């Protein structure tokens, strides 16, 4: 039966099974290396996106399951059992999906919700603005003034995220792929 025809409970059960398999086969074997590197590999986040795990909180019309946080607890548990750092970074993304679903205007929702549910763009938590010293993140308008590019680094707890850059650029810094970035997702 095609995925679109499965009831939400069955879809969620598929996501739990996928999360457990990823935790066992990908995350757990690399967890110590992730901890030593103090960074979450973009490949881990890509695998979570490929498994559809960025869509758990999104509405069905955007490709999501519309699940509440309690319903996805088994997915969180499975991923955290494989690699807590990866699960922590991945879990932050769902705040973006929930915000786009419930609080964003129609323009932002139309532009970013589908890509966020597919994991093509990713959200997270940036604490750089509360740290002493010079700014660690910069926001600059694009040349055409239609968007903003966020660039720099921001610690996330004790982790540094090395995100996939949908612009295909490699400038050695952590570029955001959150709403407001100038590039379109690949």
Phi, psi and omega in degrees: 000133178299148183305321184298337182268350182284143174295158183304319180299319178291321176297317179297319178298322176297319180293322177297315179297318178296319179296318179296318179296316178297319179299315182287318189269332186241306190287308184299315180300336182255359188301316180296321178295322177297316179297318179293323182284341183057035178206147176266123180296137177302329179300326176296315181293325176298318180295322177296321177295316180300329180276359179079020186276355175275352186260004187301319184269350183284157179287152180305324181293346177253011180093009182264180178259347181066028184278147175273167183303326180292323182291331182266003180307320178296330176291314178301315180301315181297312182294318179295328176292335178275312180201107183299321181298315179296316180298320180297314180293316179299318183296328179300328182299328185292337172297320176297314181298316179296320179296315179296326181289316190253337188238339184284152175288169185299328181293311178296317180300314182296323184281322193245338187294313178301307177301325178292320178293332178273353182077015178284329170236149187226143178250161179197191182251129178240122182254008186300329183289344180260000181269145178291158177105188181293157179302138179261340178241146177231141174240123181230141177291150175288167183303324181273355179073008184274346184206178178237145174249127177255129183219153178131199179230151178213123177292146177237093189064240176255014185251149169243124180270132174251087188285159170292132181260105184295349178279347181077012181271150175230096182247010177080356178247168178274112178262139180285148170237038180265167177310136181107347179287158188277335187272164173260147183290146179282000000 
